[in-house]
Each structure stands twice: as C-alpha cells, then as structure tokens.
Amino acid sequence: MKRFLGTLVVLALGLAPQARAQMQPWSVEDTGQPYRDVTVTTSEGTWMSLDVSPDGKTIAFDMLGDI
C-alpha cells in the first residue's frame, strides 16, 4: 500500500509542471462571459465599508450585499 501511495505521489508531482505549462494566463478583467456596464443609483445599502486616504482628499467605499 505504501508503495502504491509513493508511486501516486511521484506521478502527481511529475505531471504538475506539465499541467501548469499548458494553462492560459489568468486575468481578473476577463470573466469569460459577455458583460455590459450598468449604472445604478442608490441612497442606502448593506455591508458598506468606508475609508479615507491619509491626505483626506479621497474617499473609497464598497457596497456588498443587498441594494
């Protein structure tokens, strides 16, 4: 049984670099699906986070969850 597991590990480690070489580079902008821009106007939301830059000139926020 140990010999079988050892052989399996060696094969898995030996084939891993070949699988990685065949992978296409990944990009966060490419969803793989068609998309379109949508404008949403809202006055409240849930799970909101807010942060101000150290110089006080920029406010960044994210709004997740329900609108």
C-alpha positions in Angstrom: 0.0 0.0 0.0 2.8 2.4 0.8 4.5 1.6 -2.5 1.3 2.5 -4.3 0.9 5.8 -2.5 4.5 6.6 -3.1 4.1 5.9 -6.8 1.0 8.0 -6.9 2.7 11.0 -5.2 5.7 10.8 -7.6 3.4 10.7 -10.6 1.3 13.6 -9.3 4.4 15.7 -8.6 5.9 14.8 -12.0 2.8 15.8 -14.0 2.1 19.0 -12.1 4.6 21.2 -14.0 3.3 20.0 -17.4 -0.3 20.9 -16.4 0.8 24.4 -15.3 2.7 25.0 -18.6 -0.5 24.3 -20.6 -2.6 26.7 -18.6 -3.6 30.1 -20.2 -2.7 33.2 -18.2 -5.5 34.4 -16.0 -6.8 38.0 -16.0 -9.3 39.4 -13.5 -10.8 41.6 -16.2 -11.7 38.6 -18.4 -14.8 36.9 -17.0 -15.2 34.5 -19.9 -18.7 35.7 -20.3 -20.3 38.6 -22.2 -20.9 41.6 -20.0 -22.2 45.2 -20.1 -21.9 48.2 -17.9 -24.9 49.1 -15.8 -25.4 52.4 -13.9 -27.2 52.0 -10.5 -28.3 55.0 -8.3 -29.0 54.2 -4.7 -29.3 56.1 -1.4 -28.7 53.2 1.0 -27.1 49.7 1.1 -25.9 47.0 3.4 -22.4 45.7 4.3 -20.8 49.0 3.4 -17.2 49.9 4.2 -15.7 53.3 4.1 -12.1 54.6 4.2 -10.4 58.0 3.8 -7.0 58.4 2.3 -4.2 59.7 4.6 -4.3 63.1 2.8 -8.0 63.4 3.3 -8.7 64.1 -0.4 -10.1 60.7 -1.4 -12.9 58.6 0.0 -13.1 54.9 -1.0 -16.1 52.7 -0.3 -17.5 49.3 -1.3 -21.1 48.2 -1.1 -21.8 44.5 -0.9 -25.0 42.6 -0.2 -28.5 43.9 -0.9 -29.2 47.2 -2.5 
